[in-house]
């Protein structure tokens, strides 16, 4: 359950990011230099401070505002902003997943796209505990192979906190360990928590298998007297 209020009756500015998918509960640092998006940040800060982070749909022309974006977005809250030479340093905190209902093209007064959004998840209800899913994910992460990954140590610590729900853990695992752009978008676009847990489970098993193969190859190389340069 989020403590940030969202009024979906309002329109939200759309910030398209190439190759980046923000997930709820995650944070996204951004260096904003384009004049139209600097103006967008100014406008957002005058209001709720909320921005719909979208993924490009198709080729990008750096000279024109992006109007073609994929429908699933993450509504982000500006958690921190700092003026720097030529723009802003911004830290966005993912609030919730949503889908675009209608896009409003840029105008002379508003050189960025706005959109009406529909939430893909309920914000004012406590998500299910899903203890079995939580336990299974923990078992996967502490396995011999996955536990060797540096980011996993901090993830394991999240499991020990009672204030971090299974729902939040799924988002944090996805934002930390899932690097494939399409899979991250699937996680963003999927409204069902159970289905998102399935996607995370499959990816963790895939990573565990890859790490196991890499470890076996390293042992084989050592047995043959070979060492990496």
C-alpha positions in Angstrom: 0.0 0.0 0.0 1.4 3.3 -1.0 1.3 6.5 1.1 1.5 8.7 -2.1 -1.8 9.9 -3.3 -2.6 9.8 -7.1 -5.5 11.5 -8.7 -6.1 9.7 -12.0 -8.7 12.3 -13.0 -5.8 14.5 -13.8 -3.5 14.3 -16.8 0.2 13.5 -16.3 3.3 14.6 -18.3 4.9 11.7 -20.2 8.6 11.2 -20.0 9.8 8.7 -22.6 13.1 7.0 -21.7 15.1 4.9 -24.2 16.0 1.5 -22.9 14.9 2.1 -19.4 11.8 0.8 -17.6 11.0 2.2 -14.1 9.2 -0.2 -11.8 7.1 0.6 -8.7 9.2 0.9 -5.5 12.4 1.4 -7.6 14.2 4.7 -8.0 15.5 6.1 -11.3 18.1 8.8 -11.5 17.9 11.1 -14.5 20.0 13.9 -16.0 17.5 16.1 -17.8 19.0 18.5 -20.3 16.5 18.9 -23.2 14.7 22.2 -22.8 11.2 20.7 -23.3 11.8 18.2 -20.5 13.3 20.7 -18.2 10.1 22.7 -18.7 8.1 19.5 -18.0 10.0 19.0 -14.7 9.2 22.7 -13.8 5.5 22.2 -14.5 5.4 18.9 -12.6 7.0 20.4 -9.6 4.4 23.2 -9.6 1.8 20.4 -9.2 1.9 16.9 -7.8 5.5 16.2 -8.8 4.3 13.0 -10.6 5.5 12.0 -14.1 4.5 9.0 -16.3 7.7 7.3 -17.3 7.2 5.6 -20.6 9.1 3.4 -23.0 9.7 4.4 -26.6 7.7 2.6 -29.3 9.7 2.6 -32.5 12.7 4.7 -33.6 13.6 7.9 -31.8 14.2 11.3 -33.4 16.1 13.4 -31.0 14.9 16.6 -32.7 11.2 15.9 -32.2 9.1 15.3 -29.1 8.4 11.5 -28.7 4.7 10.8 -29.2 4.9 7.1 -29.9 5.2 5.2 -26.5 4.2 1.8 -25.3 1.0 1.8 -23.3 2.2 0.6 -19.9 3.9 3.3 -17.9 5.2 3.7 -14.3 3.9 6.8 -12.5 6.9 8.2 -10.8 7.1 10.8 -8.0 9.9 13.3 -8.0 11.7 12.4 -4.8 14.6 14.8 -5.3 15.7 17.4 -7.8 18.7 19.6 -8.1 19.5 22.4 -10.6 22.8 21.8 -12.4 24.4 23.6 -15.3 22.3 22.9 -18.3 19.4 21.1 -16.6 18.3 19.1 -13.7 19.4 16.0 -11.7 16.2 14.2 -10.8 15.5 11.2 -8.7 12.2 9.5 -9.5 10.5 7.0 -7.2 8.2 4.5 -8.8 4.7 4.7 -7.4 2.5 2.5 -9.5 1.9 0.9 -12.9 -0.7 2.3 -15.2 -1.8 2.2 -18.8 -2.2 5.1 -21.2 -5.9 5.9 -22.0 -5.3 9.0 -24.2 -2.3 11.0 -25.3 -2.3 14.7 -25.8 0.2 15.9 -28.3 2.7 18.7 -27.6 1.6 22.3 -28.0 3.5 25.6 -28.2 2.8 26.2 -24.6 3.4 22.6 -23.5 6.2 21.1 -25.6 5.8 17.6 -24.1 3.1 15.0 -24.2 0.4 14.7 -21.5 -1.7 11.6 -21.0 -4.8 10.4 -19.2 -3.9 7.2 -17.3 -5.8 4.2 -15.8 -4.2 2.3 -12.9 -3.2 -1.3 -13.4 -3.3 -2.1 -9.7 -5.2 -1.0 -6.6 -3.3 1.6 -4.5 -5.5 1.8 -1.4 -5.5 -1.9 -0.5 -2.9 -4.0 1.2 -1.5 -6.6 -1.3 -1.7 -10.3 -0.3 1.2 -11.6 1.8 2.0 -14.5 -0.5 4.2 -16.2 2.1 4.9 -19.3 -0.1 6.1 -17.1 -2.9 8.3 -15.1 -0.6 9.8 -18.3 0.9 10.5 -19.7 -2.6 12.1 -16.5 -3.8 14.3 -16.4 -0.7 15.4 -20.1 -1.3 16.3 -19.3 -4.9 18.4 -16.2 -3.9 20.4 -18.0 -1.2 21.3 -20.8 -3.6 25.0 -21.4 -4.3 25.0 -19.6 -7.6 22.7 -16.6 -7.2 24.1 -15.8 -3.8 27.4 -15.1 -5.4 25.9 -12.1 -7.2 26.9 -8.8 -5.4 23.4 -7.2 -5.5 21.7 -10.3 -4.0 23.2 -9.6 -0.6 21.2 -6.4 -0.2 18.1 -8.1 -1.6 18.4 -10.8 1.1 18.4 -8.1 3.7 15.0 -6.8 2.4 13.5 -10.2 3.2 14.3 -9.7 6.8 12.3 -6.5 7.1 8.7 -6.8 8.1 7.8 -3.5 6.5 8.8 -4.8 3.0 5.9 -6.7 1.5 6.2 -9.6 -0.9 4.7 -7.2 -3.5 7.6 -4.7 -2.9 10.2 -7.5 -2.9 9.0 -8.6 -6.4 9.4 -5.1 -7.7 12.8 -4.6 -6.1 14.1 -8.0 -7.4 12.8 -7.1 -10.9 14.5 -3.6 -10.8 17.8 -5.0 -9.5 18.3 -8.3 -11.2 16.2 -8.1 -14.4 18.2 -6.3 -17.1 16.4 -7.5 -20.2 14.4 -4.5 -21.5 11.5 -6.6 -22.8 11.2 -8.7 -19.6 11.2 -5.5 -17.5 8.4 -4.1 -19.7 6.5 -7.4 -19.2 6.8 -6.9 -15.4 5.6 -3.4 -15.7 2.6 -4.2 -18.0 1.5 -7.2 -16.0 -1.3 -6.3 -13.5 -1.5 -9.6 -11.8 0.9 -10.1 -8.9 0.9 -13.9 -9.3 1.9 -13.6 -12.9 4.7 -11.2 -12.0 6.0 -13.6 -9.5 6.0 -16.4 -12.1 8.1 -14.1 -14.4 10.6 -13.4 -11.6 10.9 -17.0 -10.7 11.6 -18.1 -14.2 14.3 -15.4 -14.6 16.0 -16.3 -11.3 16.1 -20.0 -12.3 17.6 -18.9 -15.7 20.2 -16.8 -14.0 21.0 -19.6 -11.6 21.5 -22.0 -14.5 23.8 -19.6 -16.3 25.9 -18.9 -13.2 26.2 -22.7 -12.6 27.4 -23.3 -16.2 29.9 -20.5 -15.8 31.2 -21.9 -12.6 31.5 -25.4 -14.1 33.4 -24.0 -17.1 35.8 -22.2 -14.8 36.4 -25.4 -12.8 37.0 -27.3 -16.1 39.5 -24.6 -17.2 41.4 -24.8 -13.9 41.5 -28.7 -14.1 43.1 -28.3 -17.6 45.6 -25.8 -16.2 44.1 -22.9 -18.0 43.6 -19.5 -16.3 41.8 -16.4 -17.7 44.0 -13.6 -18.8 
